[in-house]
Each structure stands twice: as structure tokens, then as C-alpha cells.
Amino acid sequence: MKPKHILISFLLVWRIIVIFVGTKNKNWTQAPTEKTTTEILTTTGNSGTDFLETSKEMKTKAASDLEALKKIYEKNKSEDILKQIIEKQAQNYQFNDAIENVKQLKNPQEDIDPQLYLYIAINSSAIKVGEPESINNILTVVNSFKEQWRIDNDDVIFYQGLKEIWNENYNQALIDREAIQKSDYKATIGAFQNAINGHKTEKSLPAEYTDGLVALTALKNGYFNIARKVAVDCINKNEKYILPYQILAYSHFLSNNWDTAIEYFLKLADFDNMNKDMYNFLIGSSYYRKGDYSSSVLYLSQVHKTNLTDTLRYLVQDYIQLNTLDKAKEIRTFLSKQSDISPSDYSLYFYSILYKSYFSMDAVTVGKYKELTDIFIQNCDDNFKDNDVCLYGKFAKAALENTINTDETAYIQLAKRYNMSYLYHILWDYFTKNKNVKSAEEAYAKAIVLTEDGNEKMVLKQKISQITP
């Protein structure tokens, strides 16, 4: 693989890349991702084909958890809740938001896990690419934590090594790092060693290729500011080297700096025509994330080969936001034919088209989508026969067609398994209509307790108040 395309294979395997992963534990010595660096891309020749296969579902959960925590915090200004928000923001690479919330704690450097604090700080705006000396801000905090016995010598040595990498003193960065005993640091140190020593086997490669490999390693390990600083210096040495541009684009993309990411991806699309499809996808998804749906459609419509299913997913949402519903339906038809469509695609369709139409009594939408709904339900059975998502779709369709009685027991069990208020709401409507008072009361009690939607709660109360005893 040619050096200038090292990151391309890394990019090509990402699915819905704006979606970031969470953690299984609280190890903040590396980027908080589900997979370690060695599992992702330990060598420049690895395509990393398993990287973030579940990213869509995980991002959805991480984002919803964060929003839920923010709503709770609005009502209860608890520091425990604020700490959970800070952790979720770090998982979502919202470092500046996280550091601002850290400042709201009574004792910022005492009330939060020191490794989490350092991870947020080293990626925040306190460390500036254009101000090399700003890296010392981290070492000041590191030394303070050491004096408080909150971290040990291994931690200090590791962060001193990161400072040397920031300053591109690579040989110095490796000195003493092998003596670190903490297993948390082993994979990261090994990855940097491989990057620093990697170019030595290829004597014909320019020295700045080491900078590119080091920047890529920093990016993969979640040290975004270090990756950017080394990448910028690399470009200053060789402005025709593609890898550092990709690293800059991607690091801004991951950390939600959409405008800057778009700027770099546009530049890449101009001089790396071979991967223009991928760049158009990334530009389009960046525009979607910043709320510019027209621009998102413009670039996603130019994607012809790469990430087709993900492109269709974005386009559906773009057209919905633009209220161009006929186009959304057209794209959904294409989406239904994709071989890699997932259960979450079916779930989203059933909720958006069927459940919403049920509660809004939108017979027009139901009629317009009748044929496509039948296709989705049949395809769901064909592809995911034993998955509850198919039953979820059939339940909504049965509610709209007043045929719940055909599989009543299965629908009741579905509601019990997932405890979603609107499923019980539909069952309450059904039992009330059929004068099954006891079952209706049970469904109502479940729905009113489970719902967090003020409007739904009001509707439920209005409906029950209209029932004649």
C-alpha cells in the first residue's frame, strides 16, 4: 500500500462514522472506544474491516444517554449527574463542553477521576496546535495529581512521553517508556513504537512519513490535539503528502468540528480523486450533523459506490428535515433493496411511518406508504424472521388496520419485553374498544407510568376522562 493512502482503507470500512462509540469501562488512558488500538489497525497494512461495525447502534445509545442526563440535570443540579454528563461528553469527544462542565464542579481536580480529567484536558482547547508551549499545561496538572498521590510514576512518565511526541522528539519519547508497568499503557506505547520505528524498514521513504505514522497513531489512540499538531508540521515539510490532511479532516470530524472537517475533506476531494466517493460521503454526513440538509443532499447525491446504504440512510433523514417527503419515500424504496439493511432500519421505518401515523391519525401517509410497508414487513420476515423488529412492525400495522386480535398474545408479550409506553397506549386503545376493562386498566397504568412525554401523558388522561363509567 502506498504511504499516501494509508488512511484510506481505515476510512473505507467505517459505517455511519459520525457515530462514536462508548466504553465498557472507565479506562481513560486511551480513547474511550469499544475496541483497542491493536484490534483496530495495528499496522499500516491492516484494513481494519471489523472497526466500528456496531457504531450506529452505540452512538444512538450514547447520544440518547447524554441527552437524558442533561434533562435530569436541568431538574436536579446534582454533581453526581454532572460527572456522568462529563463522562458521556468525553465518550462522544465533546471535550470543550466536558472541560467547561468540569469547571462547574466544586473541586474540579479532586471531584473527578484523574485519568478522565487528563484525557479531557489534553484534547481540549487548553492545548493549542499553534502554541507548542501549551502542552506544558498538561504536565502541570500531571505533577499536581502526582503530589496528591492520585496518580503514580507510570502515569507521569507516560504523559512526559506524550509531550515528547507533541514536540516530535521521537527517540526521547521512547526512552523510559518501556519501563512502564501499567498494562493500560502497553498498547498505546507499542503503537507509537511501531510508528516511530516503522519508516526505518523503508529507507527510501522521506523522514516526514514518520510524522504521518505518529499522527495517525495519536488519532487512533484518541489524542486528537497531538495528531493535529504533528500532522500540521508534517504538511509544512511536504504539502503533497495526503495522510496528514486525512488525519486533520478526520480528527475534526470525530470531535464534531464540522466546518473545519468539511474544509479539509473538500481539499482532499480535489487532489485525491480516487477516493472522491468517500470524501463526498463524509462531507455530506458532516453537513447533515451541522443541520445544513440541502448541502448534505448535494454531496450525498454524488456518492455512487462507497457506503451506499449509509448514504441512503442520511438522505432519508435529509429529505424528512427538508419536508420533501416524496423524495424520502423514494429513497426508502431504494434502501429496502439493500443487502446490508439492518434491524434498526426496519425499526426506524416502522416507527416513523406507522406508529407516528397511528397517533396522529394520518391516514394519508398510511395509504401512501401501504405498498412500501408491505415490502418492509415481508423483507423483514425474509431477513430477520425471528427478530422482534418484524413483530414490532406487524403490531403497528395491525393497530392501524384494527386487526390486533389476530395475534393479540404476541403483541402483549412484545410490550412486556420492551416496556415502551406507546405500545401499552395502543393496547389500551384496543382493550378499551373491545370493552376488556381489566386489561385496559392494566395497559393504561403501564403507559402512564412509563411515558416521559408530557403530551402523551396529557392525551392518555384526556382519553380516560372521556370514558363513561
Secondary structure, 3 states (H helix, E strand, C coil): CCHHHHHHHHHHCCCCCCCCCCCCCCCCCCCCCCCCHHHHHCCCCCCCCCCCCCHHHHHHHHHHHHHHHHHHHHHCCCHHHHHHHHHHHHHCCCHHHHHHHHHHCCCCCCCCCHHHHHHHHHHCCCCCCCCHHHHHHHHHHHHHHHHCCCCCHHHHHHHHHHHHHHCCCHHHHHCCHHHCCCHHHHHHHHHHHHHHHHHHHCCCCCCHHHHHHHHHHHHHCCCHHHHHHHHHHHHHHCCCCHHHHHHHHHHHHHCCCHHHHHHHHHHHHHHCHHHHHHHHHHHHHHHHHCCCHHHHHHHHCCCCCCCHHHHHHHHHHHHHHCCCHHHHHHHHHHHHCCCCCCHHHHHHHHHHHHHHHHHHCCHHHHHHCHHHHHHHHHHHHHHCCCCHHHHHHHHHHHHHHCCHHHHHHHHHHHHHHHCCHHHHHHHHHHHHHCCCHHHHHHHHHHHHHHCCCHHHHHHHHHHHHCCCC
